Amino acid sequence: MKNNEVFLKFAHQLADSIQNEINNNFRALDNWKIKPTKNNKRPQIVTKSDINSEKIMRRLINREFPTHGIIGEELGSENELSEFVWVLDPIDGTKAFVAGLPVFGSMIGLMLNNKPILGLIDQPITKDRIWGSKQGSFLNKKHIKTRKYTSIQNTICAITDPAMFLDEDELIYNRISDNVLYIRHGTDCWGYAMCAAGTIDLVIEKDLELWDIVAASAILEGAGGIITSWSKKEAASDRSVIAAGNIETYNYYIELINNK
């Protein structure tokens, strides 16, 4: 318990440490470039603020917890076999950041023996911050819980990009679309955050990496939600994720996904 309090306080310090870097470069036209890609994959964008923010957080982690590992989207892994590993995505929602839309977030997660135990998502423009662990989840210091089940017809779903479901998974996307109240696109990390806060019922995505989901997993589970891969294993273990506010919603959509 004491360790969790120490680690949570430090996660807040990490988020605070990069706010100026992000705020000062939001809507800057010279802050980004296109990453080279292989095998005709879709272009990826990286910003100077992504890289600078991760460098800032890595320095703080190495100074405060030198035995801990780090896995980051921009700068790779170090000591990733350690008992404790910090998982960093300095700007989740880079496309939103580059487009000048304040729907991105800094994701900071901590794993113990490869299991998410703590997560924090910060939005420095709107000043929203959400965090969570087994001790509970909070949005702007207010204790939050996921939404209780009412009906499938009232389900609000978040999917960051429908292009995740191109080709062989287009049928799954259509099934989801036909069985929810509506789908909200472009949410990135805030889809999971708002599922934890009880305003969204469901998130279904694929093509995710570890840094996209560790913080979200801890926050969502701390608020009473369920999050796994489509095969009911660890979230994003096969790059797929389903997150739901309650077991009734989870059971309905996991069956819908796997009913091929």
Buried (B, 14 or more C-beta within 10 A) or exposed (E): EEEBEEBBEBBBEBBEBBBEBBEEBBEBEEBBEEEEEEEEEEEEBBBBBBBBBBBBBBEBBBEEBEEBBBBBBBBEEBBBEBEBBBBBBBBBBBBBBBEEBBBBBBBBBBBBEEEBBBBBBBBBBEEBBBBBBEEEBBBEEEEBBBBEBEEBEEBBBBBBBEEBBEEEBEEBBEBBBEBBEEBBEBBBBBBBBBBBBBBBBBBBBBBBEBBBBBBBBBBBBBBBBBBBBBEEEBBBBEBBBBBBBBEBBBEBBBEBBEEE
